Amino acid sequence: MIRGTFIWSLMPENDSQFEWLLQSQKLRQQSEMGCGVCVFSALLNLSEEQILADVPHAKNGMTLDQWCEYAKTKGWELIVHQQGQKHTLPCAHLHEIAPGYYHWIYQAEDSGIHDPNPSWQHYPPKLVKLSFYKIKLTVTLKKLSEM
């Protein structure tokens, strides 16, 4: 990997401004349709195991309405933002892979994009851009007691 070697050779030792290059994707889906489990565990600050204990079928994919209902059981409301609307971080983005096929990705408070698809596992989150995706909608959280 020549490019990787070149980048590392340019990094000064102990320089914290380059620490983001050392970060890796923190989410990894365990099933073909399990991206939502990873993303909503990060967004709701729950473990994947807890979500799967509550809704075992989540590993096979869930609709947005099902995620909204689940979030309510945990004391949260999911706020849906259409493409281009302003939103807060952290958030979840629904990406259209192909007509009728969707994939969830997570954007952390530091703006890093965490894609649970294993093919993204070695990309530092700060190098992943939303422009790589065809975002259909974005979801943020609101505590139910704030309403």
Summary of the structure (lengths in Angstrom):
residues: 147
radius of gyration: 16.5
end to end distance: 51.4
largest distance: 52.9
contacts: 392
relative contact order: 0.20
helix: 41%
strand: 22%
